[in-house]
Amino acid sequence: MTMVILFFICTMLMAFSYGDLNLKPLLRPNLPSGEYKLIFRAVYRCNPTSTNETINANIHLSKMSSRTTAYVGNITLLEPITDDLDFNVNMAIMDKIGGWKDNAYVYSTKKGCKTALHLLGDTANVFFNTDKMKCPIEKGVYKIQYDTKNFEKSNLPKIFFYGKYKFKWYFTNDRKQIKGCNVAVMDLVRPWEIDGT
């Protein structure tokens, strides 16, 4: 008898709570892909001792607050980034047993300068800390302080598969020599997830 009364009281409390507040249960599907949030784990140069690279992205992550991360450092261009260079992306995905599966996603295109600026979108000026970014990107040293939230405003795909990725981008010349290379390790998580672990 007490179980029936307890069940009745719980049912009434739930009915009154949902009825008075017009609460609806949140639909949070567990699909393998969709809109995502980026959580950056690391950023580093592919080969920091290379002397052949003319695009040196000396960038690291800095925690600006408990929820804000930024790319900080500089990009040193010993020669301009032009459309004569190719732009390449090679993404590795973390598998179930903790190893990287290379070549999960591969992208390569001509006109490296225009492609890089197109992917950064409206935030290219913010990334390079200049007023007007255009091709070719002149040689020099560019101070970087780029909030990673700006990637949400870029032209990266808005829907992707969830998981932990190692995103390697690099420029090559016509002889397929790497002229600049950088890696970002990141989690692509559902928008409502707090952490990617």
N, C-alpha and C positions, 0 to 999 in steps of 0.2 A: 504494500500500500504506500509506503514512504517513497518507493522508487517511482510510482505513478505520479505522486504529488511533485516530486523533484523534477521529473520529466516535464510535467505540465508547467511548472514555474520557469524552467529553462526555455521552453518553447515560447511562453508568453514574453519573457524578457527579450528574446531574439526578435520576436514579431514586433514588439514595441520599439526596439532599437532601430530596426530597419525601416519600420513604418514611419516613425517620427522624423528620422534624419534623412530619409530617402536614399539610403546607402545602397549601392549596387556592388556586387562582388567584382573585383578587378579581373579582367581577362588577361592573363599573362601566359601566352602560349610558349611552349618549349620547342619551337621550330629550329631547324639547323641554320637558317639564314634569316636576314631581315635588316631593319635599321639597326645601327650599332652606335656604341660609344667607344672611343679609343682610350685605353689606359696604357701609357708608355712606361716601359720597364728599363730600357737602356738605349743609348745612342752612342755609336762609336765609329771610327774610321776602319775600313776593311783592312788596310795594310799601313799602319802608321809609319813604318820605316821606308816606304817606297819613295824613291827619288825621281821616278818617271812621271808621277802625277803632277799635273799643273793646276788641279782644282783640289785644294786642301780644305776640307770641311772639319775644322777643329771644334766640334760641337759636343756638348754633353747635356744631360738633363739636370735641371735645378728645381727643387721643390719650393715654390713661391709661397704656398700655404698648404693647409691640410688637403685641399681639393684642387689646387692649381699647380701644374707642372709647365716648365718652359724650356725651350731649346736655348741654350746660352753658349756663347763662344764667338768664333769668327770664321769666316770663309775667306781664304786667301786665293785669289785668282792670279796665277803667274802669266796666263794668257786669257783673252776674252772667251766667254762661252758663246759659241756661234751655232748656226744651224748646220754647219759642216760636221758637227759631232752627232753621234747617235745617243739616244736616251734609252736606257735599259732598266728593267725591274725584274728581280728574281725573288720570289717569296717562298720561304720554307715554312712548313706548319709543324707544330709540335704534335707528335703522335701519342697514342695512348700509353706507351711505356716510357715516355720522357725524352725521346730522341727527335732530332729534326729531320723531316722529310723534305729534301731540297726539290726545287722545281715544281712546287705545288701550283704556282701561278707564274708565268713568264710573259713579259711584255717587252718588246723591242721596237723602236721606231726611229725614223730619220728625223731631221730638224730638231735636234736636242734642246736648243734654247727655247723655241716656241712651245715645245711639248712641256718642258719643266714649268714655264710660266703659266701655261694653260692649266696644268694640274694644281698649281698653287692658287689660281683664280685671282679674285680681288685682293687676296691677302699677300700677293707677291711683294707689294710695296712694303708691307709690314715686316715680312720675312727678311728682306734685304735692307730694311731700315732706310729707305730712300723715298723721295716724293713720287717719282714716275719710273717704273721699271719697264724696260723694253729691250728687245734684242738688237744687237748683241749685248751681253752683259759685260761691261768693260772690266779690264783687269784692275786689281786693287784689293784692298782688305775691307770686308763688309762685317761690321759688328752685328751679331745676332742676339736678339732677345725676343723670342717668339713664343707666345702662349700657345700651348698645344691645343687649346679649345678652338683656335683659328682654323684648324684642319676641318672642322665641321662646316666652315664657310667656303672651303676649297672645292675644286671640281673632282675630287676623288669620288668613286662610286658611293652612292647613298645606301645601297643594300649589298650585303656581303655575307659570307659564311662566318659564323662565330668560331673563335678559337684563339690560340696563341701563335703569333706569326713573327718571323724574322724577315723584315722588309729590307732588301738590299737594292739600292739604286746606284747606277754608275753611268758615266759618260765614256764612250769609246770613239776613237778616230777611225778613219777609213781603213787602217791596217789592223783594226780590232784591238788596239792597245788601250788599256784602261787609263783614262786621264783624270778621273776623280771617282771616289767610291765611298759610300757611307752605309751604315746599317742601323736600323731602328728595330728594337724588339718591343712588341706591343700585344696587348690583348684586345680583341674585338668582342665586346660583351653586349648583352641586351641593354636597352636604354634604362631599364629600371634596376639593373644590377649595380651594386655599389662597388664591388671589387672583382677582379678577374681571376682570383685564386680558386 
